[in-house]
Amino acid sequence: MFRNTEMSASLQDRSEPRGEPVIRVKDVRKAYPTAGGLFYALKGVSFEVKRGEFLAITGKSGAGKTTLVNMVTGTDQLTAGEVWVGAVSVHQLDEDRRARWRGENVGVIYQSFHLMPMLTLLENVMLPMDFCGLFHPRESRERAYELLKQVELADHAYKLPSEISGGQQQRVAIARALANDPMIIVADEPTGRLDTVTAGVIFEIFRKLAEQGKTILMVTHDRQMARRVDRLLTLHDGVLVDGNQPA
């Protein structure tokens, strides 16, 4: 199942049953050059994630959490090891093919939202479709509006990001991450800048997405929230110290 194929063999094949491994990380190592030599941010990390699983990645600052999700999304190139997502060997794709694959198959949500300030909320949600060459004027606009409706922001579709709250901006970022209907959602500290009540609302959106079959990887420092997911991965100094127990 996890064989090297062309990038067209992507996660968009919905025939894969719920519960099957959709991500395989095998002995992944990531080193960065420093004045004192190589610094290993990841030291042989291995795990699998099933389709529809809601997974939290925890650990102290500098433990390697963001580096790990960058390996899964292909945002950064690993030093050694393998990353398989569906039938795609992400570690073997060149930079251009990784970028296209990521745009079509992975929705990424950041703590700082990264919304374009001069575009309306509707236009922000449509951006990923445009970047991947999937934009169609009427269909894309309708899909973006429906996604904003799902996160209860359809009434604000034509506002600018500066005209809504931080929690609402994060909901727009979630809608944007869903624009190309990815099977995997990666969220890097998505509630780190939000109050407790708003963070709870965002968490419930992720929970509903997992129930719909999306695979969620969430980096978080919030141990209380991490206990509510399906499974925890705990990193310490680039080593996976716990990854097999339910939250």
Secondary structure, DSSP 8 states (H G I E B T S, - for coil): ------TTS-TT-TTS-TTSEEEEEEEEEEEEEETTEEEEEEEEEEEEEETT-EEEEE-STTSSHHHHHHHHHTSS--SEEEEEETTEEGGGS-HHHHHHHHHHHEEEEETT----TTS-HHHHHHHHHHHTT---HHHHHHHHHHHHHHTT-GGGTTS-GGGS-HHHHHHHHHHHHTTT--SEEEEESTTTTS-HHHHHHHHHHHHHHHHTT-EEEEE-S-HHHHTTSSEEEEEETTEEEE-SSB-
